[in-house]
Amino acid sequence: MRFGYWLPVFGGWLRNVPDEGMEVSWDYVSRLARRSEQLGFDVTLIAELNLNDIKGPDAPALDAWTTTAALAAVTERLELMIAVRPTFHPPALAAKQSANIDRISGGRVTLNVVSSWWADEARQYGVEFDQHDARYARTGEWLAVVSGMWAEPRFSFAGKYYRVENAILEPKPLSRPRPTLYAGGESEAAKQLIARACDAYLMHGDPPERIAAKVADLRARRERLRLPPLRFGVAGYVVCRPTEAAARREVARITDVRQSAAGYANYQEWIANTQLDQRVSLEDYSVSNRGLKAGLVGTPEQVAERIAAFERAGVDLLLLQFSPQHDEMERFAAEVMPLVGAVLTTPGPRG
């Protein structure tokens, strides 16, 4: 199991806690990233939104691409997963920029390709907003151009959304055969595209048994296409405490969300512009990316057991959120990580 985390570019993950002690600044995220390498974390995901989805649109949010470029220069081992939305980035230029950051990092850049859902953000930034299936059609072309630019000495493409002519991209990324392309989505359009064009599938938080079914589905799709196996990641929010009762009290505190919360309007728009495979409650939304549904809540031993269940379900990457991020990552590294290997050597049910 690899351990990753969401870089707190929005100042936190909780919609009912205005100040989580995570300053929206380069100083905070750079210190966090450097420390995470020492703690044994493998990946950080740098989310891309120009407005703050968590604390409300008026709150500050760091830019994903320039933050990643800066992190590439001050970290040594950490995989830097940049979230990228095709409507905001012409694919040939995104291929060029990501290849350059990959070179700066020594081959540590990957992309998480996200189809945009926030129509108001697109309007504010003058970007075209496609409806759901059109977004995935665009994303399919975008992926074809990026992959071609990374691979070919000269690359041409003519589609409905993009056109490039005899384009040159040098230097190429260091990563071979290419920087890993992650993507997530629960609609049929998303799953078809990921199986065909990506390297890894990222899922919202869910219990291991639901995740196991999703892994089996995507594996079967991939096998039918006779392509190499996908890798699988899951988002999760960790509440680790000395006792189960203390963990439950913390969950009660962070899920006390009302419709007046700063991010509630964004919640309504997200529901309207996505196709999820299950209903999301307001309590689920209190923590982003359905993180509490992963069930990483309890004592260190209980959290480690849950992580083992995800690995048995076919997951090889957990993308974790904590609050406050720095303090709770320290706790997780000290109290949970050492237990995971031992738990995984104990026989248990396979997903």
N, C-alpha and C positions, 0 to 999 in steps of 0.2 A: 504494500500500500504506500502510495506517495501522499504526502500532506501538503496541501496548498491553502492559500487564504486570499480573501478579497482585500485588496489594498483600500484603506478607508478614505477614498478620494471625496466622499460626501460628508465626512465628519461623523460617521456612525451608521448603524443599521436599524435603529429603533425609532419608530414613528411617534412614540409618546414620551420620549426622553429628549428634551431640547439640547442638552449638553452632555455628551457621553465621554468628555475628556479626550476627544480625538480632534485636535486642531486641524483644520483644512489648510495645510501648509506643506511646502516642500521639506521644511525642517523635520516635521513629524513623520511623514511617509518615508523619507530617506533613512532616518534613524531606525524606523521600524523594519524596513527591508534589510538593512545591514545586520540588525540583531536577529532577524528571522533565519538568516543563513547560519548563524552561530547556534541557534536552537535546533536546527535540523529540518526546517521546512524546505520544501523542494520547489514550490511554484508560488508566484503571486499573480492574481488576475487583476488587471487594471481596467476597470469598467469605463465605458465611454457614454457620457451624457453631458450635454452642455448646460443643462439645467439640473438642479438638485431634486431627484425623485424622492429622496428619503425625508429630508428636512423641510421641503417646500421649495418651489421654483425661485424664490427670492434669496435663498441661502447660497453660499459659495460652493463651487465644485471645481476640482482640478481637471485640467485637460489630460486625457489619457495618453496621447502620442508624445507630447513634449515631456511629460512626466516619465514615460518609459525610456525615452532617449537619455534622460538624465540618470535614471536608475541603472541603465546599461553601463554607465561610466563609473559607478561607485559600488557596484556589487560584483561578485566573482563567480558564484555558483548558481544563483537563483534563476529558474526559468521565468521569463517575463512574458506573460500571456496578455496581449493587447486585445481588448474588445474593439471590434471595428464594425461599423454599419455601412453597408454598400451605398446607400443613398447619400451619405455624407462624404464619400471618398471615391473619386474616379479610380478604377481598378489598376490601371497602369501606374498611376502616381502612388497608390497605396503599396503596390509591389516594390516600387523603387524605394520608398521611405522605409518600409519594413526590412528590406534587404540591407539598407544602410545601418539601421539600428541593430540588426542581427550581427553585422560586422563589428560594430562598436562593442557589443556584448560578448564577442567570441563565440557566436553561434547559439545564443540562448533565447531568441525571440520566437514566439508562437502567436497565432492569431485565433481569437474566438469570434467567429462571424455571427453577427446578431442582426436579424431583420427588425427594422425600427417599428416601434408601436406608438410613439408619443407624437400625435399629430400637431399639438400646439407647439412643441419644441421645433418641429420641422418648419412650421409657419414662421416662428420667430427668427429662425436662422436662414430663411429663404431657400429651403431644401424641399424638393418634390416629395410628397408622401403618397406611397402606393397602398392600395388595399391589399388584404392579406395574401392571397395566392399570387398576385402580381409582384409582391415583394419577394416571394421565393423564386419566381421566374427571373427577376432581376438578379437575385443573389446567385442563381445558377450561372448566369453569364459572367458575373463579377468573378466568381471562383475560377471559371475557365480562363479568364484573362490573367488573373494573378498567377495561377499555376503555370500558364504558358510563358509569361514574362520571366518567371524565375528559372524556367527550364531551357528555353530555346535561345539560340544566338540572336535570331530575329523572329519576331512573332507578329502575326496578323490575325485579326478577328473581326467579323461583321455580324452583329446580332441586332435584336430589336432595341436594346438599351445602350449597347456600347459598340464602339468601333475603334480599332487601332490598326495602324498600317506599318508593317515592316519595322516594328519598334525594337530598339536595343535597350537592354538593361544590364549595365556593368557598373560595379562588380556584382556578381550573383551572391545570394545568401551563402553563408558558411554551412548552414544546416543542410544535411543530406538525408534522404533525397530532396527534401524541401522542408521549410519550417512547418511544424505540425499545424494542421487546420482543424480546430475544434468548432463545433456548432451544437446548438440545442434547439428544441422545438417539439411540440406534441401533436401537431396537426399531421395529416397524411402527407401534405406537400413538403413539410419540413423533414419528415422521416425518409421520404424517398430521396430528397436531395442529399441529406447527410450520408445515407448509405452509398450513394453513387459518387460523391465528390469530396468527402471529408475524411479525416483520419481518426477522429475521436468524437464521441457523443457525450455532451454535458446535459445533465438532468437536474431539474428542480428537486428540492428536498421531498422525499417520500420514504416510507418504511422499506426495509430490504426486500420484502416479498413483492412489493410493487415494482421495485427497481429490477429484481431478477427477471420479471416478465418482460420489461422493456429491453433489458440486455438480450434476452433470448430472441425477441422480435428483430432487433437491429442486427444481431449476428446472423440470423436466417436470411435477412434481406441481403446482407453483404456476401454471404456464401452463394446465393443465387446469382449474384453479379460476378462471382469468381474473382473477388478482390481480396487483398490482405485483410486480416482481422482488424476491426476497430478497437480503440481503447475507450474506456468508460469512466466518466467522472460524475460526482453528485455534489450538489450544494448542501451545506448543513450549518446550522447555528448551534454552537456548543455552550451548554450550561453545566459546568463541572463544579461540584461543591463537596465538602466533606461528608455530608449526609444527603440522602434522597429527599428528606423533608426540606432542607435548605435549598436544594435545586428547584423543587416545586414552588417554593415561595418566590424565587427569582423569576420563574416562568410566569407566575401570576402577575408579578409587577410589570413585566415587559409586554404583556398581552392586554393590558388595560387600555385599549385604544378606543377613542370615540370618533364619530364622524366629523368632528371639528378639527381633527389632527391636520397638520400642515400638508401632509401628503395625500389626504383622502381624495381630493379631486383627481390626482394622478392615478390612484387606485381604480377609480371608476373608468378612466380612459384606458388603462391597461386591460381591464376586463373586457371592454368593448372592442379592443383592437388585437386581441390574441385569441387563439383557439386552444384552450387547455383541455386536458382529458378528465378533469374533475373540477368540481366547484371549489372556489377559494373563499373561505370565510374572512371576515374582518380580523379575527384573531390570527388566522394564518398570515394575513398581510402585515400584521404588526411588526414582523421581522421579514426582511426582504428575501425574495427567491424561495419562499415557502420553506425556509430553513428549519423551523421547528418540527416540521413533519418528518425530518430525518430521525428524530428521536435521540439525538446525542445529548441526553439530559440525565444527570444522576451523579453518582460517585465516580471516581476515576475507574474503578473496576467495571461499573455498569457501562460507562462510555466506551471503554476498551472492548467490552463484549459486543457492543453495537457495531463498532468499527469492524470487528471480525466478521459479523454477519453480512456487512456490506461487501467485504472481500470475497466471502463465499458466494455472494450473489453475482460476482463478476466485475465488481468495481475495482479500479486500480488507482483512482485519484479522488481525494476528498478536498473540496474547495470550501474552506471553513470561514465562518464569521464569529467574532467574539466582541464583547463589550464590557469594559474598555479593552480595546484590541491588544495593546501592549501587555498589560497585566495578565489578561486571561490566556494569551499565547504562552507567556512564561509558565503559567500553571499547567497548561496542557502539555507542554514539552517536558516538564519535570515530573508530572504525576500520571499522565496517560500514555504518552509515547513509549516509555519503557515497558508498559504492560501489554502493548498490542502484540508484539512478537510472541510472547509467552501464550497469550490467548489463542493465537492462530495455530500453535502447535498442538492445541488440545482438540481432539476430534469433536466435530459438530456437524449439524445438518448442512448439506450443500444446497445452494440455490440453483 
